[in-house]
Amino acid sequence: MRATKSIFVILCFAVALSAQTKRPSFEVASIRTAVDAPRQAVAAAGHVDGAQFRITGLTVKDYISMAFRLKLNQISGPDWITTDRFDIVATLPEGGLQDQVPEMMQALLEDRFELKTHHEKKDFPVYALEVVPGGLKATEVPSASEADATDAKAAQAFTRSGSGRGIFVNLGQGSSFNFADNAFEAKKVTMSSLAGMLERFVDRPVIDATGANGSYDVSFDLTPEDYRVMLIRAAVAAGLVMSPDALRVLDGSPSPGSLFDGLAKFGLRLQSRKSPLDVLVVDSVRKTPTDN
């Protein structure tokens, strides 16, 4: 009798543990080709709340980046995952939280795109975003008060747009990034987010090595020459098809000096080094998702 009770307790514990460790997934999801997604520009808009996840105009590589919390240059796969764009509307399960969306996206990609991947470690030339010996000169933006702070179930909207006139990213909750009119402006961003923004415009990944916590405002002007090179590099990183003349601008172009000078005003620098990075290799993925 005691043995039977022990087995029953063990089985109950195993079932409970399985329920706790099961990866969350969307309750239902609709995936459609973003037929109107512009090829000459980057455009995306989305909204996450306690019930739904809705996003338009992202590539499969963007969704993989979101799902596995990796930067785009840490994902290796077929060329089309950087060009073909999809709209996704999904319903979160009861009790589902915003911070579980990446795991839900993993499950969706594996189910509907039959995504299969493996991880590798590779040494990459990188830039480390560091604080200079004189110390950080960026002013920390105060956090929202508890009364104003949003919780995990609060709605969050975000947009991203880009063209030959520049790039704008609204990250929600007062955080944004604007690259236009020969200027770089980031508001209420963490140093990790800043590193991710910077690597759009340089020739290698950027890692956060500042050790700084909190959110900051960082803005500075750029020379027209550096602005043009950085805009072309951002377009290439986004998977856009560029003209041969535009690509020739990148050949042998020096590092954007005004970008480095602008960071220096805030006690920051980009230091060249080699670092092992986790790379997600796409072994196979459907070009067309299974039916809704």
Buried (B, 14 or more C-beta within 10 A) or exposed (E): EEEEEEEEEEEEEEEEEEEEEEEBBBEEBBBEEBEEBBEEBBBBBBBBBBEBBBBBBBBBBBBBBBBBEBBBBBBBBBEEBBBBBBBBBBBBBEEBBBEBBBBBBBBBBBBBBEBEBEEEEEEBEBBBBBBBEEEBBBEEBEEEEEEEEEEEBEEBBBBBBBBEEBBBBBBBBEBBBBBBEBBBBBBBBBBBBBBBBBBBBBEBBBBBBBEBEBBBBBEBBBBEBBBBBBBBBBBBBBBBEBEEEBEEBEEEBEEBEBBBBBBBEBBBBBEEEEBEBEBBEBEEBEEEBEEE
